[in-house]
Amino acid sequence: MARKIKIQAKNVKRIIWLLLAVILVTFLTTVIVQSFNPNHYLSQSQAPDVLIPGGDYEDFLKLKQGIPADALDNYPLDFAKLPLPQLDSDIIIDGTAAVSNHADGFETVNITDQNGQTVSAYKTTDEGLATWTIPGVPTAGLYRIYLNYFPISDGGASIERGVYINQSIDPVDPDAQYEHQYADLENVKFSRYWTDAGDIIRDTTDNDMKPSQTEILDVQRTAFLRDETGYILEPYLFYLQAGDNTITLESIRESMAIVSIGVTSYSEQITYEDYRAEYAALGYSEVAELSDDIHIEGEDASERTSPTLYAIGDRTDPLNNPIDIVKIRLNAIGGSKWTSPGDAITWEVDMTNQESGLYYLSFRSKQNVSRGLFSTRRVYVNGAIPFAEANGARFSYSSDFQIVTLGDDAEPYAFYLEGGQVNTISLESTLGEYGVPISEVQGVIDQLNDLYLRIIAVTSLSPDPLINYYLYGENARVEGTLETFEACADILEEVGKSITAISGEKSDKTAILDTMRYQLRDLVEKPRTIQEKLTTFSKNLSSLGTWISDVKEQALTIECLWVHDSMDDLPQASSNFFSGTWFGIRSFFKSFFFDYEAIGTIATVDTGKDIEVWFLTSESTGREQANSISTLISNTFTEQYGINVKLKVVTAGVLLPSTLAGTGPDIAINVANGLPVNYAMRNAIMDVSGFEEFYEVTGICTAANAEAGNCTAAYPNDQYQFMDSAMVPYEFDGGYYALPNTQSFLVMFVRHDIFEARGWTVPETWREVTSLVTELSISNLQFYLPVTASGASSVVNQVFASMLYQRGGTFYRNNNSQSNFDTEEAMQAFEEWCKYYTDYSFPLAASFLNRFRTGETPIGIASYELFNTLTVFAPEIAGKWSYAPLPGTYDEFGVLNNSGAASGSSIVMMKNTEDPESAWDFMRWWVSKDTQTSYARELESILGAAARHNTANVLAFQNLPWTREEQDILISQWENSVGVPEVPGGYYTGRNLENAFREVVNNDTNPRETLSEYVALINAEITKKREEFGLE
C-alpha cells in the first residue's frame, strides 16, 4: 500500500520564499548587469548589393546593355557592359538658355539669395515646359544629369518635374503627349531645405515651443536627377546621342529657377578600404587627436529637407538633455516624422580650432518603431557620400537609447573632416537593403490586384460558391490565375527569407507575407475555393500595401552626436533601472498638478486686454493644431493687436454647458456648422455682423453697415475671402453669428489608371453616371455615393442636397419657416437619389477608401479632403487617381449645373465676453488670408500632407501646395458650392430625410409619397421650435 506524502505548510512557505528570493536575485543581477552595459554599437554599414531593384528603369538599362526586349527577364543587369563614356569635363548649360512652351510666368530673372549672392536664372512656375540644348556630347552613351536650382517659395511642397530627353515639343498643342526614356522620369522631385526660424524658447507655462520652420534660399543647391522614393540608390542615367541633345522639364508642382544644368559621366563609388588608402597617401593614416570631443545636440540641426523634421521632446530617459519630469523639453530630432526616403537632416561641426584629419562619428539614437527591423541612413560629409559603405548605416531596433558609431561589423569608420572651418554631417533616410524586397512586393501587389479585378469581373463581389466560373484550367475565363498565384507565392517566400536574412532575425514584419503566401498556395491546391475566399484575398492584398508603408517608414530619433578620436570616451547611452524608475515615479505624481488643457504662448503685453480662446477638438484635430495656433498668436496676433490670449484645448461638448455656467471662453474655434444658429437661438453667442469691419472680412453688406458707410470695396476685383456659400449656415434672424473656419465640398475621385486601361470617360452629368454604372457592372465594379447619417458638422445628405440645388431647389421657403421638400424639384432629386440604391444596387455601407485603393470602386464621390487620408492610407496608388468635378444636371437653357452642398466649421464669439472688440479682432485675424496660410503651412510642416487644412479662406487655399490642375478643379467646384441654411428645428430635416430614404430603399415604398409624409413631420417640428423661440 502506497504511503501518503504529507507536505507541511511551513515547507510550502519555505519553497515560496525560496522561489521569490531566486526571482529577486535574478532580477537584481539582470538590472545590475544592464546598468554596466554602455549600449554602444557599430552601425554595421554595408555597401548595397543591388543598386536598381527591377522596374522600367532597369529594363531601359538592359536594353542599352544589348539585351533583346523579349529576353529582359532572362539576363541580369551588368554595369560593365553598359555604354558609359567618360567626359573630359562636365557639360554645363546656362539656365537662362531655355525655350519655353505653354508656360505661365516663365522668364529670366536675377535672384539674390539670403547671403547676398546674385545670379541669373530661368524661372519656371507650376505649369509649362522649358527646353535646353545639351551641346556637343562627344560619344553616345549613358550620362548623369544634375541641376543647380533655386527653390521659389510657393506652397512649400517638394518641387516636381517631368523629364524628357530629345523630344520635339509642339508649340501649338498644349495637350500633346511626349515619351519619357523610362517611366520613373514622369515625376522627379527636387528638395527644399528648411531651418529653424529662431531658437527654442519657453512659453508662459514653461514648456519649450517648437520654432517655426523657414525655408533656406540658396542659389548653390545642386541635385542629381534621382529616385526620391528610395528604391534606386544612385542617380539616374540618361541616354544621350553623339552631338546635340535636348532636355525638357515639365512643371508639375511648385516653382523653381534653374541656374544651370550639368551633364557628367558615371563614376563608381570607392570602398572604405580605398577611401582610407587615399587619405593615407595624403598623410592621414591614423585617427587624429581632438583637443576635446565635439558634442552636438540633435535638435540643433542646421537644416533639413522637410519642415516636419523639427525638434521634438523625448521624456523616456533622464539622460536626455535638456529634460524635465513633466514639462515639455525639445531635446531630440526625427522620431516618427523622419521616415520618408530622401528626407535628410544636417548638422554643422565646428572644426575651426581643430586639425584636419580622420575622426569617428557616433550618434545617441533610438529606433523603437519597427521591431525586428533596422532603419537605414545614408551618410554625407560636406555634401558628399565619402565611400560606398556610407550608403547603408544601420540603426537597429531598441526600446532604449543606444550610441551607434558608424562602422562595419568589426571596426568604426574614420571620416575626413577639414580643420579650420565648419564641416557638415548629414543623414538621409533610405530604404537601403529593404528596397529590393519592397520593390518585389509592390510587383506582387500589382499582379494580384490586376488578377483580382479580372476575377471579380467574372464572379462579381458576391460570387455563388456552387457555380463554376471557369477561373482556371481549360476554357478559363480568366487567363493565368493559378500560374500567377504560384509565381507570387514563390516571390513572397523569397522576400520573407530576404527580410529575415537582412534583419538577422524573424520578426512580425513577415507575418502578412506568410499569410498571403499560404493563401496563394492553398488556392493553387484547391482552386474551386477561389470564389469563396475572395473577400479574405482582398483583405490580405490590402494588408500587403500596408506592409510596404510600414517597412518604408524607417523612423529614427537622434538625441545627440559626437565627433571623437577614441572609442573609450563615449558616455553611457541610457539610464539604469534605478534612475529610470525614480524619474518615472516623480513624473507620475507631478502630472497630477499639471494643466494639460492650457496651451502656453510666448508673447505677453501689459495692455489690460486679455481674452480666452478655446480650440474644440474633433476626430481630425487636437493638440498639434492648438500648438500651431499658439505659435501664430505669439508671433503675430499679440504683437500686432496688443492682446494677450489664453488658449485651451477642450472637447466640443463642454462649450455650451460652460458658457451657460459663466465659465466659458470669449472665442471658440472649430465649432461645427450647425451649432452657431443653435447657440444664437439661446442667446449664447454674439451677432458679429454689427462690427465695423464685417463687410471687409466677409463681403456681406448688412443694413447697419450700409447705413454706417462701411460697405466699400475690400479687395480688388471683388476677390473676397470666402465663397458665397460659406456664411449661409451662420445667418439667423437677420444677423450673422460666426465666421467660417473650414469648408468642405464634394468632388469625384477617379482611378484614372483603370479608366484609361478600360477606355472609359469620366462622367459630367448624372445621366452619364447612369450609363457608366452599366459599364462598371459588366466588370462587376461599382460607383460610390456616400450615405452618412446627419450630424451637426455635416450638411444633410450632401448627394441629395447637390441634386436638389442642381435643379434650382432649396431646403426651405417662406423665410426658412417651412420645408421645401414637397416641391417638384425636391421630389425629382429624391427619386433620382433613391434610384441608385433601388435600381442599381449601390451599397448602403461600404469603405470607399478600401475599395478605391483596390480598384473595386474606381470612381466615387466624397469630400475633397479625402486627399489627406489617401496620402497616408494608400500611398501605393499615388499618381493613379485624380479629382473631377461633380456630375451635373442640364437646365432648361442647356446650361450644366454641377452645384454641390458645402459643409464646414466656424469661429464664434460667446455672449458673455467682457471685451467684444478684442474678441472681434481675434476672429478677423484668425480667418484672414495671412493667418490661414501660415496655419495651414505650419500644420503641413508638422504633420505632412495628410494634415492639409481645408481652410474656408479662398485666398489662403490658393497658397497651399496643390498642383495647378488640382487647384483649378477644386476652385471650380468650390465656386459652385451652395450653403445650407440652419433653422430652428432643422435637425429634423436631416433625421427625417434619412428616414424617408431608408424607408424607400429598405421597404420599396413610393419615393414621392414617402417624402411627403416626412415633410409634414419636418414642418411640425420647425413650427414648434419657432414658437418656442418667439419667431412666430
Summary of the structure (lengths in Angstrom):
residues: 1032
radius of gyration: 32.3
end to end distance: 100.3
largest distance: 114.9
contacts: 3349
relative contact order: 0.09
helix: 37%
strand: 24%
